[in-house]
Amino acid sequence: MNPEKRAQEIVQQKLKFYAEHRLTNLSDMVMKHLLDLYLPASAKELQGASREEQVKALLEKKRETGSPKKTPPASPPPDEEAKEVPPPTFVQGQHQIRIVFFNALKLRLEEASLADDWARVVEEFASYDVLVFSEIRGAEHLYFKRAHRFRDQLNLRAGSDVWTAASSNPSGPGALEVHLLLYKSPITVREMHTLVELSDEGGSAPMDHAPLVAQLEDVRFRRAPRIHLTSVHLPPKTGKTAAGKRLDARNRQARLLFREYPRLARTTFKAAFTEAGMKETAPTAHILGGDFNADADELHDLGATYEAGWDVLTGNWPTSSSGKSYDHIVVARASKSYFVFQADFLPLAQYAKFSKGIQGISDHAPLSLTVKEIL
């Protein structure tokens, strides 16, 4: 972001989250524009002042324009003060987090015509706790250019929290891609796995866009602090590869994922998948989300069944530019005894339709998931 735009953004936020330390560390060019915008009457004089004096002037102006202090409420009469506060009717204090799954279509932040759209996306997504993006270019220069820039934009709005970025290993036919994980403190990542291949009839089969499995820990959850998130991007129904039709590849990889994940949970991730196992060890939220390139009915046919331990939270929602239902969230059935899951999707006002020359941030709608613990 150029210095002038950065300064404009800080002023629009009324210097929210900017105290002495962050202001002191701004670049000279950002500070110059910030003084011009925020202190126009004295900007010329302050340009030649020390950084300490510049910061002092900005903070004084910030205090002057801040919200007026609220008058404290009057003390209650003595007889009211003595009354006991009744206990709450409903249980309160269950911790919850919000997660986004999004096929970000390469995360093309540098596309000038989409600058305003991406600014609004950052503003919206900054209120969530975890972001899981698929279809991110794996080339190192593009990954850092896009993923880290998006992370930095989130951190501008994070206050005292910190956003961290991590990714899967690059994989896929054609140009390599990664899954991008962004998570906000105090959430941490205990371990990550890229499922490059899965066991299949005595051998192994490759996963085109190898799913990322991240074991998150959030100590604010009292009973079950661990969540296993899997970012999915399965092959599309159409097109051909050297191995044959893409539909065959999608079906094979989906079946393998739903069949092998419970075994991997026990052996590799060291986390119970069944209700009996969670009672013996510890409750865990197992969540698979992303672009399955299949509708909810097809997912059931491919193994995401109640009998197999799965529950598809999403319906046949129109999550793609064609109106097809491709994006879903699937959870372990046993996890629903310990967490309340609420899924939704965020339809885009304009989807990308390159065949018609229409730009958009993506050809898929983001999915949102609220995860609340049961006490």
VENDA-V398097 format. One record per helix or strand of 2 or more residues. SS is the DSSP state (h for helix, s for strand). FROM is the first residue (numbers start at 0). LEN is the number of residues. If there is no record, write none. Layout:
{{SS;FROM;LEN} {SS;FROM;LEN}}
This chain:
{{h;2;10} {h;19;5} {h;27;11} {h;42;5} {h;50;15} {h;77;4} {s;95;8} {h;104;3} {h;111;14} {s;129;8} {h;139;16} {s;162;5} {s;176;8} {s;187;13} {s;202;15} {s;225;8} {s;239;2} {s;243;2} {h;245;22} {h;274;6} {s;284;7} {h;295;6} {s;309;3} {s;326;6} {h;332;5} {s;338;8} {h;353;3} {s;365;8}}
